[in-house]
Amino acid sequence: MDTLAAMALASANTLTHCLRIN
């Protein structure tokens, strides 16, 4: 479950970063 949570956070951070760039 920790791994999935980490992956979810990483995905959210990536999406947020992309949105900020665009």
N, C-alpha and C positions, 0 to 999 in steps of 0.2 A: 504493500500500500504506500510505503514511503517513496518508492521509485515512481509509482504512478503520480503521486502528488508532486514530486519534483519535476516530472515531465510536463504536467499540467501547468505548473508555475512557469517553466521555461517557455512553453508555447504562448502563454498569456503575455509574458514579458516581450517575446519576439514580436507578437502581433502589435502590442502597444508601441514598441520601438518603431516598427514599420509605419504605423499610423502617424507617429510624431514626425517622422522624416517626410512623409507625404503631406 
